[in-house]
Amino acid sequence: MTSYALLKLQNKTIWILPISWKLFPVQEELQDFEGRMVSGGEDLKKKGEDGVFTVSVVGGGGGGYDNQGYDGELAVKPPPPIIEDEKKKIKLSRKEKWRILKNVAAVSFAFMVQFTAFQGTANLQSSINANEGLGTVSLSAIYAALVLSCIFVPTFLIKRLTVKWTLCCSMLCYAPYIMAQFYPRFYTLVPAGVLLGLGAAPMWAAKATYLTQAGAVYAKLTDQPVDGIVVRFFGFFFLAWQTAELWGNLISSLVFGSGAHGGGGSSGNTTEKALELCGANFCVIGGGGANLERPPENQIYLISSIYLACIIAAVIFIIILVDPLSRYGEKQRRADSGELSGIQLLSATAYHLKKPYQQLLIPITLWIGMEQAFIGADFTQAYVSCALGIPSVGYVMICFGVVNAICSLIFGTLMKYIGRFPIMALGAVVHAALVIILLHWRPHPDNRLIFFGMSGMWGVGDAVWQTQVNGLYGTLFRRNKEAAFSNYRLWESAGFVIAYAYSTHLCARMKLYVMLAVLIIGVAGYCIVEILHKRKKLRMKKAEEEAKKQQQSAQPRGPPPVEETDDEKDDIDDEMIVTHL
């Protein structure tokens, strides 16, 4: 007589599987979705005698039997056999895990080299191209184009070029912006910035797709949780990416520091009267302060040549060292993917704005873009370049990048033990205090350590926002991740655009007042979100307890809960049952 294992999904779907079926080892996540069973965890793997693993890279092929006429009792009709599509499987050896690690390292190293060039160039724009605000206008064009690119370009480009070649083409979009430094004019630098912005979004999307898919396959080969491996891969990537701030600024400082130019090479020639125009008193409209003369052209050409070589080298690394994602099931993933098109994502992003949580988080998301734009453009121009000279910009920004990277790792781990709110409070206090200090502090060459201290502390605050606000979006909108992070990219980029747009029209003091106001409003909105979310969790917990009591007492259910604007279960993963057969 055959024994059966009974699986029951939310009183709707009944599964009866013969225990005698040879399905070991199997771990499946069963999800209630219109009465069907889909495979969402580790799929079936078979090891042959030759040591080759057959890995399913997409959902399984079986469907559940939905007994529409019988609910709550044992159904007697067994499900149809699970039919696995061999076209949805790839064969990999155990040694493939080392090849995956090589690919992840190659992608991370290529991005580090790529952003060594871009970060070094971007941090200098407000200083070396200060005439008529050309540098900040070009940066504004980059992020304005990035807003549109985030919505329309990534899905379109990846489907047509595949992930690897999307990476290559998108990275090449950075080259014209570096080349425009040889002849910086509005009609060369701004269009090059627009092209860079259009290429940035598909590049980041392709990177995320590659690391996610490679991480999933690596997890199957090593019998480890997929989420843990993917997070580990992203952690390694961002650790390498953060160091680009160090290398890019180090190159610029070494090149510009090799010879004095104008007032920028030596702060000793700076008069006290000229220093009065630095700091909060700095105004681009009034001609700026001291030490802002453009470096000699030969130094500009040298540093631009180095950065251009970095861009080309990064593309070559991707072409030679990174395997196509088709090796890990890219075609099957794309065929079965539920990714939104540009128009669909735009619609979902607009609809997501109706959620109260999203509306309350807009100011703090704007602040993230504005504070990054300030440290990269206004602080380097009004404080560092004006008082110390352009050669010191790179050294001061190295401090920002190193502290930012270290604190990102610390805060990401610390959040597990003390929660999100204390870390967010730390970021708010640090940045508010820095803004107030910058309003009253007059930068002077004799106080060089203060510049590094300011830069490092700004990195502490930035690390808070980068780690915690991203995590907050992922926690609050688990069922709407794509639309939620589209809104995050949209409003963060809008913060960059706003900050760069008024950079040439407002003095530094007014910029600091605007930023302080946005920070206060943003923190207030965040606090309201935390309070509402806590109340919601308590309300849902109470509703669950009442439902259990009613079920136990066999009483009829009460009136349905009042429908709220925000999805009551937006922050809860789809229910799933995991079982070992």
N, C-alpha and C positions, 0 to 999 in steps of 0.2 A: 504494500500500500504506500502510495506517495505522500510525503509530508509537504505542507505548504506554509509559506511565510506570508502573513497578512500585512499589507501596508494601507493606511487610511489617510487621505488628504482632506482635511477640513470638512468631513462628513459629506463629501461629494464623490470622490473617486475611490474606488476599491481596487486594490491590486492583490492578486494571489500568484505567488511565484513558487514553483517547485524547489524545495531545498536541495534536491538532487542535481539541479542545474550546476554545471561546472563554471561558475562565474568568479571564482577567487583568482587574484585579489581584485576586488571592485570597490570603489568608493564613489557613490553618486549623490549628488544633491538634487532632491526632488522638490519641485516647485509647483504650487497650485496656480495654473494659468489656463483658464478655460477648459478645465478638466483634462489637461494633457500633462505628460511627464516629459521634462526636458533635462538634459544632462548639463549641469553647470559647474561641476567640480572636477576632480581628476577622472579622466576617461579611462576606458578599458585599454590596458597595455598587455601585449603578449611578447614574451621573450622567446626567441627561437634558439635552436641549438647553436647557431653561429654567432650569438651575442648581439643580434640586431633587434632593436625595439621598434614595434609598430605603434606610433603615437597618433591618437586622434586629436586634431587641432581645432575642431569645431564641435558643435553639439551632436549628440547621438542621434541615431536614426529611428528610435522606437517611439511609439506613442502609447498612451494609456487607454484602457477600456473604460469608458464613461457609462455607468449604468444609470440611465435617466429614470428608469421606472422604479428603482429601489434605492432608498436612502436610509442609512443608519444600520442596516443589517448586512450579514455576510452575503456577498454576491458570489455566484457559483461559476460564472463564465470567466475563464482565465484570459489574460491578455494575449494578444498575438505575439509571436516570437519577435525579439528585437533584431531588426535587420540593419546591419552596419554597412555603410557605404564605403567601399575600399578606396574610392576616389578622394575621400575626406581624410585619408591617413597618409602619414609620411614615415619612412623608415630611416632610423638614425641609430648609429652605434653608441655604445656607452661613452666612448671618447669624444662624442660630439659636445659634451658639456664644456670641454676646454676650448673648443672652437667658438662656442657661444660667449664665453668669458673674453676671448680675444676680440670678438666683434664689439662687445660692450666697451671694452677698453679703447678700441680704435675710435668708436663714435665719440666717447668722452674726450679723448685726446684731440680729435679734430675740432670739436667745439671749443676746447680750451685755446687752441691755436687761433681759431677764427675770432674769438672774442678778445684775445690779446690785442688783435688789430683794431677791432671796433671800439672796445672800451677805452683804449689809449687814445684813439682819435676823438671819440665823443667828449671825453673829459677836457680836451684842449680847445674845442670849438668856440666856446665863449671867450677864450683868451687870444688865440692866434687869428681868429676871424671875427674880431670884435667890431670891425668897421660896419656901421649901420645895422648891427645885430645879425650879420649874415650867418654866423655859426649857430645861434639859437633858433633862427628861422628855419635853417636846414634840419635841425633836430625836431622842431615842431612838425615839419613836413613828414619826417619819418614816422612819427607816432600817429599822425592823422591818417596816413596811408595804411598803417597797421590796423586801425580800427575797422576799415572796410575789408582789409585782407583777411582778418580773423573770421569774418562771416562767410565770405564768398569763395575765397581762393583755395584753402587747404583740401577740402574734399574733392573739388574739381581736378586739381593738379595731381593729387596722389593716385586717383583712379586711372589717370591717363599715363603717368610716367612711372608708377610704382614708387615705393618708399625710398629706395636707394637713390634713384635718379632724381627724385624730388629734392632730396638732401643736396645733391651735387648742384643742380640748377639754382636752388634757393641760395646756397652759399655764394655762388658766383654773382648774385645780385648785390653783394656787399662790395665787390671790386670797383664798380664805377664811382661809388662814394669816396673810396680811398684815392682813386685816380683824380677825382675832382679837386683834391687838395693841391695838386700841381698848378691848377689855374682856378682858384676859388672865386666864382662870380655867382650872382643869383641865378643866372640861366644855366649854370653847370652844377652847382652844389644842390639846389633845391630839387630839380628833376632826379638827380642821383639819389637824393634822400627818399623821394617817393618810391623809386624802384626798390630801394633797400627795404622800405616798409612793406611793400607788396610781397617781397620774398621772405620776410621774416616769419610770418604766420605759418605758411606751409612747411618751412624748415623746422619750426618747433613742433608742429603737429606730426610730421614724419618721424622726428626723433622720438617722441612719446610713443608712437605706434610701434616703432622698431624695438624699443626697450621693453614694452609691454608684451609683445608677441614672443620675443626671445626669452623673456623671463618666464612666460607660461610654459614654453617647451622645456626650458631648463628645470623647472619645478617638476614636470612629469618625469624627466629622466632621472632625477635625484630623489623622487618621492618626498618632496617638501611642499608646504603650502604655497600656492601661487602668489597670494597677496604679500607674503613675507619676502619672497624672492624679488618681486617687482619693486617693492619699496627699497630693498637693498641695492638693486641696480640703479634706481633713481638717486639714491643717496650717494653712491659712488660717482655718478655723473655730475651731480651738482657740486660735490666736493672739488672735482677737477675744474668745473666751469667757474667756480668762485675764484680760483687762483688766477684766472685771466686778468682780473683787476690788478693783481700784483705785477704780473709780467708786462702788461701793456704800459702801466705807469712807470715801471722801472726803465723800460726802453726809452720812453720820452724824456725822463729825467736825465738819463745818461747822455743822450744825444744833445739836449738843450743845455745841459750843465757843462758840456765839454768846452764851451767858449761863451764869454759874456756877450750879450747883445743889448744895445740900448741901455735902458735902465733896468731891464729884467735880469741881467746876469749878476748884478751886484746890488744888494740892498743898501750898501753903505752910502750910495749917492742919493738916496731918497730923502727928501727934505721933510721936516715935520709938517710943513704946510700942505705938502702933497699927501701925506699920510692921513690928514684930516678928511680927505675925500674917500678914504677906504672904509670898509665895514658897512654899517647901516647907512652911512651918508653917501654910499656909492650910487651914482646915477649914470646909466649909459647915455642918456640924452645930453647930459652936461659934458660929455667927452671922457668920462671915467676919471680914474685916479692915476697914480704912478705905476711904472713898471708894466705897462700894457702895450708897449711897442711890439709890432710883429717881429718875430725872430728872423734872422737872415734866411734868404731863400734856399741856400744850400743845405741848411739844417732841416728846413721844411721838406725839401726833396728827399733827403736821406731818410728821415723818419717815415715819410709816406712810402718810400720804396721798401723799407723793412716791413711795414704793415701790409703792403700789397703782396709781398712774397709770402707772408703768413696766410693770407686768404687763399692763394693758389696752392700752397702746401696743404692746407686743410682739405681742399677739394681732392687733391691727389691721394691723401690718406683714405678718404672715403672710397674712391674708385678702386684702389689697390687692396686695401686691408679689410674692407667690410663686405661680407657676403650678402648677396641679394636676399631679401626677406622671403622670396619664393621658396628658399631652402627650408623655411619653417612654416610653410602653409599660407603664404600671403594671398594666393589666388583663391583658396577656399574661404579664408577669412573675409576677403572682399566680396566674394559671391554671396556669403550668408550674412554679411554685415547689415546692421540696422542703422548705420550712420545717417545722420540727417544731411540733406542737401543744403546749399547755401540759402535758398528761399525758406526752406523748412526751419533751418536753424535761426534765421532772422525772425520768423514768426514765433518760434518757441522762446527766443530771447525777449521779444516784446511782450509776450504773454506772461513770462516769468516776472516782469516788472510789476504785475498786479499783486504779487505776494508781499504782505506787509514786512516780512523779514528782509526781503531784497531791497525794498524801499528804504528801510532804516539803515542798511549797510552801504548805501551809495556814498554818503559823505566820507566814511572811513576808507573806502576803496579809492575815492578821488584823492584822499590824502596820501595814500601810498605812492601814487604816480607823482604827486606834487613834491613830496619830500625827496624822492629820488632825483627828480629834475633839479631841485634846489642844490643838493650836495654836488651834483655833477656839473652844474653850470654856474649858478649864482655864488655859491660858496667859493668855488675855485677862482672865479673872476673878481668878486668884490672883496674878498678877504685874502686868499692865498697869493694870487697873481699881483694884486694891487700893492700888498705890503712886502712880500718876499720875492716876487718875480716869477715868471713862467716856469723856469727850471725846477722850482720847488713844488709845482702842482702834482707831479707824479709821485714824489715821496710822501706827500700828505695823503693822497688818495690810496697809496699802498696800505697805509695804516687803516683806512676805512675798510678796504677789501679783506684784509687779514682778520680783523676783529669781527666783521660781518660773518665770515665763513665759520670761525670758531663758535660764535654765539648761536648761529643757525643749528649747529650740531648739538650744542648744550640745551637750547630751548626745546628742540624737538624731543629730546629725551626727558627733560625736566617736566614737561607737560603731563607725562604719565603719573607723576607723583604729587604735584601740587595743583594740577588743573590749569585751565586756560586763563581764567580771570586774573590771577595774580601776575602772570607774565604780561598780559595786555596792559594791566595797570602800570607795570614797570616801564613798558614802552611809551605809554602816554606821559608819565612823569618825566622820563629822560628827555623826550623831544620837546615837551613844553618848557622844561628848564633851559634847554639849549637855545630855544628861540628867544626866551627872555634875556639870556646872557648875551646873545648875538646882537640884540637891540641896543645894549648899553656898552658892550666891549669895543674898544678901539684897537684894532690890530696893529702890532708894532714888530719890526724885525728882531728886536731884542728879546721877544717872548716866543721863540720858535716852538717850544714844547706845548704851548697852549693850542697852537694850530693842530698839532698831532692829537692832542687830547680831545679837541672838539670833533675832529674827524672820526676818531675811534669811538667816541660815545654816540655819534650819529649812526655808526655801524651797528651798535648795540640795539638802538631803537628800530633800525631798518630790519634787523634779523627777527625782531619780535613780530613785526607786521607780516613779513614774508612767510614765516612758519605758521603763525597762529590764524591769520585771516584766511589763508588758503585752506587750512584745516577746518575753520569754521564754516566756510562754504560747503565743503565736502560733508560735514556733519549735518547741517541744517537741510540740505537739499539732496539727499542720497538718491531719490528717485528721479531727480531732474538734473543730474550732474552736468550734462552737456550744455543745457541752457544756462545753468548757474555759472559755470566757469566762462561761458561766453560773455555773460554780464560782467564777471570779474575782469576779464581782459578788456572789455569795452570801457568800463569806468576807470580802470587804472590807466589805460591809454589816454582817456579824456583828461585825466589829471596831468599827464605829461604835456599834452597839447596846451592846456590852459596855462600851465606854468611857463612853458616856452613862449607862448603867445604874448603874455604880458611882461616877459622878461626885459624887453627892450623899451617898454613904455613906462614902467614903474621903477622908482628907486628901491634900493634894498630894504629900507625901513618899511615901506608900504608892503612889500612882498612878505616880510616877516609877520606883519599884522594880519594879512590875509591868511597866511598859513596857520597862525595861531587860532584864528576864528574857525577855519575848516577842521582843525584838530579837535577843538572843543565840541563842535557839533557832531563830528564823527564819533568821538568817544561816548557822547551822550546817546547817540543812536545805538551804538554797540551795547551799552548798559541796558537800554530798554529791551533789546533783543534777548539778552541773557535772562532778564527778569521774565519776559513773556515765555521764553522757552522752558524755564524752570517751572512756571505755573502750568504750562501745557503738559509737561511730563507728569506732574502731580495729578492733574485732572484726568489724564489718560490712565494712570495707575489706579485712581479711584474708580473710574468707569469699569476697568477690568475686574476689580474686586467686587463691584456690585453685580456685574454680569455673572461672575462665578457663584455669588450667593443666590441669584435668581435661578440659575441652572440647577443648583443643589436643591432648592425648595420647589422646583418645578412650577414656578410662577410665570405667568405670561410676561413677556418683555415690555418694558416701559416705552414711552414715546421716543422716537429716534432723536439723537442729539442734534442741536442746532448747527446747521451747516455754517462753517466759518470761511472767510475769504482765503485764509491760508490752509493748505491741505493738512488735515489733522495728522496724517501719517507720512508726511513728506520726509521726515527725518528718520524713518524706520525702513530697514531693508525688507524686501519681499520675503514673506515667510517661506521657509524651506525646511524639509526634513532630511537629515543625512543618516543613512543606515548602511551597515555592513551586512551583506548577504553571505 
